[in-house]
C-alpha cells in the first residue's frame, strides 16, 4: 500500500497567520486537515474562506473548544479514516519553519515506522519562562523513559506514523490540552515506536496568540508527569532491558 502524507493543523482563534501557513503548505501538494477547535466567529469566517479557496483543505469543526490535544486527536482520527499513512502536525501560529517540512518527510520515508519530530532551535523571541520550563519536562522525560533518546517532547512540528498512533490510541487515553505532545511521544516510545529528530528553527511571532496558560498548563503537565512516572515503574524491567540491547 503506497504511503500517503498530509498535514493536520489544530486551530483555536489563530486568525492572523493561518492563511499564510496554508499558502506555504499548499506548495507541497498534500492534503490538509484543518481542525477548528471551537474558534470565535472571526476565525471561523477566515477558516471558511480558506476551505472554499483551497481544494486540498478539509475543514473539520469541533463545536466546543477542547484543547490542543483534543484538536490534534480529532485531526489524526480523520487522517487515519481517510487512509493516510502519515500525518504531519503543524501549529497554526506561525512558529514553525516550514522550510523544514521536506526534511521531516525525507527522514520519515527513510524510517516510515518512526515518529519524526522537530528539535527546536530557539531565537530571542522565546520567553525565559517557557525556555527554562522545558528543561523541567526534559528531566522528567529522561526518568519516564530511562533514555536520552527523546530530545524534545514539546515541539508540535512532527510526523506521526498513523498505524502506530492508531495502535496506541486504542489502548490508552491521551491528554486533551498542552500535555498531549509530551504524553503521546513518551507512550509511543514505550510502545516501541522509533523516534527521530531533526533540528529546526522556532520563532514566536510578535503578534502571535499563545494559548499556553502558565499556571493551569504547568499544573496539568505536572500531573501528567506523575502519571507517566507511575507508568514507568511497572515498565521498569522492560525499559532496563532495552537499555542493554
Secondary structure as UniProt FT lines:
FT   STRAND          5..11
FT   HELIX           18..26
FT   TURN            27..29
FT   STRAND          31..37
FT   HELIX           41..53
FT   TURN            55..56
FT   STRAND          57..62
FT   HELIX           68..81
FT   TURN            82..83
FT   STRAND          86..89
FT   HELIX           98..100
FT   HELIX           101..110
FT   TURN            111..113
FT   STRAND          115..122
FT   TURN            124..125
FT   HELIX           128..145
FT   STRAND          158..161
FT   HELIX           162..169
FT   TURN            170..171
FT   TURN            178..179
FT   HELIX           180..191
FT   STRAND          195..202
FT   TURN            206..207
FT   HELIX           214..234
FT   HELIX           236..243
//
